[in-house]
Amino acid sequence: MKVSIVMVEFTYNEIENSRPLDVWRWSDFTEINSFVKEIYSEYYADQYTRKDAQQRAKKHLKVLLIDLYVAYVDDPKMTVGIPMSPQAFSKGSRWRSIHIKSQMIGIVRHAETVGLIEIWKGNESQGRVSRVRPTKKLMKLFKKAQLEDHYWQLLASYRPPIVFRQTDKKKNYTPQELTHLSADDMKYLSRSAAIITEYNAAIDNSYVDIPDLNTGKIKVSKPKKKLTYVHITQSRKHLHRVFNDLSIDSGGRFYGPFWQGLPEKDRHRLYIDDEPTVEIDYSGLHINLVYASLDNEERYSGKDPYAISLTQYKLSEENKRTLAKQLMLMALNASDERAAINAFKKWLIKEQKNRLGLPDLKDVTIRPIIEALKNKHKHMQNMFFSGAAKGLMALDSLILEYIIEECLKHNVTVLPVHDSIIVQRRYKEYAEQLMEDAYERIIKTPIGIKTSRNSYGLGSLRPQDYKQKTKRYKASLWRWKERKAFSHYQKS
């Protein structure tokens, strides 16, 4: 089959309105298998002669088709990012799964050749992988196959609930691949994986969206004029857990859901099952965790661990606190002062709004902020530039895991961030008490909590803050309910 490739232009917005290929997306019901078989027979049958190669090609093709379809339904203008370098699919990489290896590159290229997809060629040396999207021909094939009726089933993912990251080599491993983990470690990880699996099944039954949003995405930042979007989609709600440096004592935080990428100022707009929400946060969580780990009896007793005096700079109190908090966390995570300052500068460049009042990004401008933090927290100065933050993340992940488990027991839908949670407003008091109990249970000391001041916005008791639900939201909620009902009917 000889097909000439027509060069297609991608706009800047189309390139940036993208998400990575979900290499763990997999469904095995009759209709999708028939659809993949038809596509393979029509367009790929002459590409592979050996039976084992044919089977591998069909698996790669299925993953590509399913994820392109899910992305298309979520946002018809969305593109999917795929690396076109074999090294990207090496063992342990984020792009390799139980089905996917470098053979995906040939599958993608041939799909372009036969007119099923359009490709924007990326520059991977600059961290810009290629973008792909379905052509009108493939869209018609999606419609002909009536995949809309099976959207719910197509969301299934086989992503491992827990991975260990070898940070220096950028490799990922499942617990079963690591021989140095003890029997007790494996027992704990197995229990944690079960909690994650139960949570992912439960969150599939809840609708999470922003009612006053006209489009299915939010532009969250614009560093160096680069657009960044968070897609509000029911296909990205699952959790997985990531440990760092192949150690159970490093990291362990929960990642994955789209709401974790939203700025705090937008998270309060979220609704769960068409109800307003509230975000509840710990007060100075990592500072309190550091004090709790000290051998002496010193504890931070002030009102705000990030409130420092910087009279030499014209900073608002809000910006001053934001700068102090970010630099404090980077100082705890870095191995030396140079690394902390460099990381802080990169963050300042990205978050330009937080530079207000700082005359420049020179070291002599940043060091007074570090000294102010050291003076405020004299008893923990030796923890600065010690790399302690990864261990603190391990502790805060234990606390969050307990909260998730308790919410599952009580049928409360919870949206984990990292050191905060989002619940429906009617569960505010329950969630506040749960967070206090969880911290005291794990750390053996009390801690204060706070409700996000933004949480009294859309749908709150103040009528002036209420905003009309958009047509997009109403239509999306209706479609979700229809798909959910149809899927449950099919399974019964």
C-alpha positions in Angstrom: 0.0 0.0 0.0 1.7 3.2 -1.2 0.4 6.4 0.4 2.0 9.8 0.1 2.3 11.7 3.4 0.7 15.2 3.4 2.6 17.7 5.5 0.3 19.1 8.1 0.9 22.3 10.1 0.4 22.2 13.9 -0.3 25.5 15.6 1.6 26.5 18.7 -1.5 25.9 20.9 -2.0 22.5 19.4 1.5 21.5 20.2 1.2 22.7 23.8 -2.3 21.3 24.3 -0.9 17.8 24.8 -0.5 15.0 27.2 1.8 12.0 27.1 0.7 8.7 25.6 -0.7 6.4 28.4 1.3 3.3 27.7 -0.6 1.4 30.4 -4.1 1.9 28.8 -5.5 -1.5 27.9 -8.9 -3.0 27.4 -9.9 -6.5 26.2 -13.6 -6.6 25.4 -14.9 -8.0 22.1 -15.6 -4.7 20.3 -12.2 -3.1 20.8 -10.4 -6.3 19.8 -12.5 -6.5 16.6 -11.7 -2.8 15.9 -8.0 -3.3 16.3 -8.1 -6.5 14.2 -9.8 -4.7 11.4 -7.3 -1.8 11.5 -4.4 -4.2 11.6 -5.7 -6.3 8.7 -6.4 -3.2 6.5 -3.2 -1.3 7.2 -0.6 -3.4 8.8 -1.0 -7.0 7.5 1.9 -6.7 5.0 4.3 -5.1 7.6 5.1 -8.2 9.7 5.6 -11.9 8.7 6.5 -13.7 11.9 3.6 -14.6 14.2 5.4 -13.2 17.3 6.0 -9.9 15.6 2.4 -9.7 14.5 1.2 -10.3 18.0 3.5 -7.6 19.4 2.4 -5.2 16.7 -1.2 -5.7 17.5 -0.6 -5.0 21.2 1.3 -1.7 20.3 -1.4 -0.7 17.9 -4.2 -1.4 20.4 -2.5 0.9 23.0 -2.1 3.6 20.5 -5.6 3.5 19.2 -7.2 3.3 22.6 -5.3 6.3 24.0 -5.8 8.4 20.8 -9.6 7.7 21.1 -9.7 8.6 24.8 -7.8 11.8 24.2 -10.0 12.7 21.3 -13.2 12.2 23.4 -11.7 14.2 26.3 -10.7 17.1 23.9 -11.0 16.9 20.1 -8.1 19.4 19.8 -5.7 17.5 22.2 -2.5 16.0 20.8 -0.7 13.0 22.3 3.0 13.1 23.1 5.1 10.2 21.9 8.9 9.9 21.8 10.4 8.7 18.5 13.7 7.6 19.9 14.4 3.9 20.7 16.3 4.9 23.9 13.0 6.4 25.3 11.5 2.9 25.5 14.5 1.2 27.2 13.8 -0.9 30.3 12.8 1.1 33.3 11.8 4.2 31.3 8.4 5.9 31.8 7.5 5.1 28.2 7.8 1.3 28.6 5.0 -0.9 30.0 4.0 -4.6 29.9 3.0 -4.1 26.2 5.1 -1.2 24.9 8.7 -1.3 23.6 10.5 0.6 20.9 8.3 -1.1 18.3 5.8 1.6 19.0 7.9 3.9 16.8 7.3 1.8 13.7 3.6 1.5 14.5 3.3 5.3 14.7 5.3 6.0 11.6 3.3 3.6 9.5 0.0 5.0 10.9 1.1 8.3 9.5 2.1 6.8 6.2 -1.4 5.2 5.7 -3.2 8.4 6.8 -4.5 7.4 10.2 -2.6 10.0 12.2 -0.8 13.3 11.8 2.6 14.0 13.4 4.4 17.0 14.6 8.1 16.1 14.8 9.5 17.0 18.2 13.1 17.7 19.3 13.8 15.2 22.1 17.2 16.7 23.0 15.2 19.8 24.1 12.6 17.7 25.9 10.0 18.1 23.2 8.6 14.7 22.1 6.6 14.4 18.9 2.9 15.0 19.0 0.3 12.9 17.2 -3.5 13.2 16.6 -6.1 11.2 14.7 -6.9 12.2 11.1 -10.5 12.6 9.9 -10.2 9.1 8.4 -9.4 7.6 11.9 -12.1 9.6 13.5 -14.6 8.1 11.1 -13.4 4.6 11.9 -13.8 5.4 15.6 -17.4 6.4 15.0 -18.1 3.4 12.8 -16.8 1.1 15.5 -19.2 2.7 18.0 -16.5 3.0 20.6 -18.5 5.7 22.4 -20.6 3.0 24.0 -17.5 1.6 25.5 -15.7 4.7 26.6 -15.9 3.7 30.3 -14.2 0.3 29.6 -11.5 2.0 27.5 -10.3 4.0 30.6 -8.9 0.8 32.2 -5.2 1.1 33.0 -2.6 -1.5 34.0 -0.1 1.0 35.5 1.7 -0.5 38.5 0.2 1.1 41.7 3.8 1.5 43.1 7.1 2.2 41.4 10.6 2.8 42.7 12.6 5.4 40.8 16.4 5.2 40.4 16.8 9.0 40.3 20.3 9.3 38.9 19.6 6.9 36.0 15.9 7.9 35.5 14.8 4.3 35.7 11.6 2.9 37.2 11.1 -0.5 38.8 8.2 -2.3 40.4 8.7 -3.7 43.9 8.8 -7.2 42.5 11.9 -6.3 40.5 13.9 -5.2 43.5 15.7 -7.9 45.5 16.9 -5.7 48.4 13.4 -5.1 49.8 12.7 -7.1 52.9 9.7 -9.4 53.5 8.2 -6.7 55.8 8.7 -4.1 53.1 6.9 -6.3 50.5 4.1 -6.9 53.0 3.6 -3.2 53.5 3.8 -2.4 49.8 1.3 -5.1 49.0 -1.1 -3.6 51.4 -0.5 -0.1 50.1 -1.0 -1.3 46.5 -4.4 -2.8 47.6 -5.4 0.6 49.0 -4.5 2.4 45.7 -6.4 -0.2 43.7 -9.5 0.2 45.8 -9.2 4.0 45.6 -8.9 4.0 41.8 -12.0 1.8 41.5 -13.9 4.2 43.9 -12.8 7.4 42.2 -14.0 6.0 38.8 -17.5 6.3 40.3 -17.2 10.0 41.1 -17.3 12.9 38.7 -14.7 15.6 39.3 -14.9 18.8 37.3 -15.0 22.6 37.4 -18.6 23.9 36.8 -17.7 27.4 35.7 -15.1 26.3 33.2 -16.0 26.9 29.5 -13.3 24.6 28.1 -11.9 21.3 29.3 -8.6 22.7 30.3 -6.9 25.4 32.3 -3.8 27.3 31.4 -1.7 27.1 34.5 1.5 29.0 33.8 3.5 30.8 31.1 7.2 30.6 31.8 9.2 31.9 28.8 6.0 32.3 26.9 5.4 28.6 27.0 1.8 27.5 27.4 1.0 24.8 30.0 -2.4 23.2 30.3 -4.1 21.0 32.9 -6.8 18.9 31.3 -10.0 18.4 33.4 -10.8 14.9 32.4 -12.4 11.8 33.9 -9.6 9.7 32.3 -6.9 11.0 34.7 -8.1 10.4 38.2 -6.1 7.4 39.2 -3.3 7.4 41.9 0.0 5.7 41.8 2.9 5.9 44.3 6.5 6.8 43.6 9.4 6.0 45.9 12.8 7.7 45.2 16.4 6.2 45.1 15.1 2.6 45.2 14.3 3.2 48.9 11.1 2.7 50.8 12.3 5.5 53.1 12.6 8.1 50.4 9.5 9.7 48.7 6.5 7.5 48.4 4.1 10.3 47.5 0.9 9.8 45.5 0.8 11.1 41.9 -1.4 10.9 38.8 -4.7 12.8 39.1 -5.2 16.0 37.1 -6.2 18.1 40.1 -2.7 17.8 41.5 -1.5 20.0 38.6 -4.0 22.8 39.3 -2.8 25.9 41.1 -4.2 26.4 44.6 -6.3 29.3 43.3 -8.1 27.0 40.9 -8.5 23.9 43.1 -11.3 25.5 45.1 -13.4 25.6 41.9 -13.6 21.8 41.8 -16.9 20.0 42.3 -17.2 16.3 43.3 -20.4 14.7 42.0 -21.8 18.1 41.3 -21.2 19.4 44.9 -18.9 22.2 46.0 -15.7 21.2 47.8 -13.3 22.5 50.4 -9.5 22.0 50.6 -8.0 21.3 54.0 -4.2 21.7 54.6 -1.7 21.0 57.3 -0.1 24.1 58.8 3.7 24.0 58.1 3.7 20.2 57.6 7.3 19.7 56.7 8.6 22.2 59.3 6.6 20.3 62.0 7.9 17.0 60.7 11.5 18.2 60.9 10.9 19.3 64.5 9.2 16.0 65.4 12.3 14.1 64.1 14.8 16.1 66.3 16.3 14.3 69.3 15.7 17.3 71.6 12.3 18.4 72.8 12.2 21.6 70.7 9.0 22.1 68.8 7.9 24.9 66.6 5.3 26.9 68.5 4.7 29.9 66.4 1.7 30.7 64.3 3.4 30.6 60.9 6.7 28.8 60.3 7.2 30.7 57.0 6.6 34.2 58.3 10.0 36.0 58.2 11.2 39.6 58.2 12.6 41.0 54.9 12.3 44.7 55.3 15.0 45.3 52.7 12.7 44.1 50.0 9.3 45.6 48.9 7.3 42.4 49.2 3.7 41.8 50.1 3.2 39.5 53.1 1.7 36.9 50.8 4.6 37.0 48.4 7.1 37.0 51.3 5.5 33.9 52.7 5.4 32.2 49.3 9.1 32.9 48.7 10.1 31.7 52.2 8.1 28.5 52.0 9.4 27.5 48.6 13.1 28.3 49.5 12.7 26.4 52.9 11.5 23.3 51.1 14.3 23.5 48.6 16.9 24.0 51.3 15.7 20.9 53.1 15.8 18.9 49.8 19.1 20.1 48.4 22.5 18.6 49.2 24.2 22.0 49.4 23.4 25.7 49.3 24.4 26.1 45.7 21.9 23.4 44.6 19.2 25.1 46.7 19.8 28.5 45.2 19.9 27.2 41.7 16.6 25.4 42.2 15.1 28.5 43.7 16.2 30.6 40.7 14.6 28.2 38.3 11.4 28.3 40.2 11.4 32.1 40.3 11.9 32.3 36.6 8.9 29.9 36.1 6.7 31.6 38.7 7.4 35.2 37.6 4.5 36.6 39.7 6.5 35.7 42.9 9.4 37.9 41.9 7.5 41.0 42.7 9.7 43.0 45.1 12.9 41.1 44.4 15.3 43.4 42.6 17.1 40.5 40.8 18.0 36.8 41.0 21.6 37.2 42.2 22.9 35.1 45.1 23.3 38.1 47.3 19.6 38.8 46.9 18.5 35.2 47.8 21.0 34.5 50.7 19.3 36.9 53.1 16.1 34.9 52.8 18.0 31.7 53.7 19.6 33.5 56.7 16.2 34.7 57.8 14.8 31.2 57.7 17.9 29.9 59.6 17.4 32.5 62.3 13.8 31.7 62.7 14.5 27.9 63.0 17.8 27.8 64.9 17.1 24.3 66.3 17.0 22.7 62.9 19.8 24.6 61.1 21.7 21.3 60.6 18.8 20.0 58.5 19.4 22.7 55.9 21.0 21.3 52.7 20.8 17.8 54.1 18.5 16.2 51.5 16.0 15.6 54.3 12.9 16.4 52.2 12.7 13.0 50.6 12.4 11.4 54.0 9.8 14.0 55.0 7.8 13.0 51.9 7.9 9.4 53.1 6.3 10.5 56.3 3.7 12.7 54.7 2.8 9.9 52.3 2.2 7.6 55.3 -0.2 10.2 56.8 -2.0 10.7 53.4 -2.3 6.9 52.9 -4.0 6.6 56.3 -6.4 9.4 55.3 -7.2 7.7 52.0 -7.9 4.4 53.7 -10.2 5.9 56.3 -12.1 7.9 53.6 -12.6 4.6 51.7 -14.0 2.9 54.8 -16.5 5.7 55.3 -17.4 6.2 51.6 -16.1 9.7 51.5 -14.7 10.8 48.1 -11.3 12.4 48.8 -9.0 14.1 46.3 -5.4 13.9 47.6 -3.0 16.6 46.7 0.2 16.0 48.7 -0.1 17.7 52.1 -3.7 18.6 51.7 -7.0 17.0 50.7 -10.2 18.1 48.9 -13.6 16.8 50.0 -17.2 17.7 49.4 -18.1 20.7 51.7 -20.5 18.6 53.7 -17.6 16.5 54.9 -15.5 19.4 56.1 -15.7 18.7 59.8 -15.1 15.0 59.3 -12.0 15.7 57.1 -10.5 18.2 59.6 -10.8 15.8 62.5 -9.4 12.9 60.3 -6.4 15.0 59.3 -5.6 15.8 62.9 -6.0 12.2 64.0 -3.9 10.9 61.1 -0.9 13.2 61.9 -1.1 12.4 65.6 -1.4 8.6 64.9 1.7 8.6 62.7 3.9 11.3 64.2 2.7 11.0 67.9 2.4 14.8 68.2 -0.5 17.2 67.4 -0.5 19.6 64.5 -2.7 22.5 63.4 -4.8 22.4 60.2 -6.3 25.1 58.0 -9.0 25.4 55.5 -8.0 27.1 52.2 -9.3 30.7 52.2 -10.2 30.1 48.6 -12.6 27.4 49.6 -15.5 29.8 50.1 -16.0 30.6 46.5 -18.1 28.8 43.9 -21.2 27.3 45.6 -20.4 28.6 49.1 -22.8 30.2 51.5 -22.0 33.6 50.0 -24.4 34.1 47.0 -22.2 36.7 45.4 -19.5 34.1 44.8 -21.8 31.7 42.9 -21.2 31.3 39.2 -23.4 29.8 36.6 -22.5 26.2 35.5 -21.4 26.3 31.9 -22.9 24.4 29.0 -19.7 22.4 28.7 -19.9 21.2 32.3 -23.6 20.2 32.1 -23.1 18.3 28.9 -19.9 16.6 30.2 -21.7 15.6 33.4 -24.7 14.2 31.5 -22.4 12.2 29.1 -20.5 10.8 32.1 -23.6 9.7 33.8 -24.9 8.1 30.6 -21.6 6.2 30.0 -21.5 5.1 33.6 -25.0 3.8 33.5 -24.4 2.0 30.2 -21.2 0.5 31.4 -22.8 -0.9 34.6 -25.6 -2.3 32.5 -23.2 -4.1 30.3 -21.3 -5.6 33.2 -24.4 -6.9 34.9 
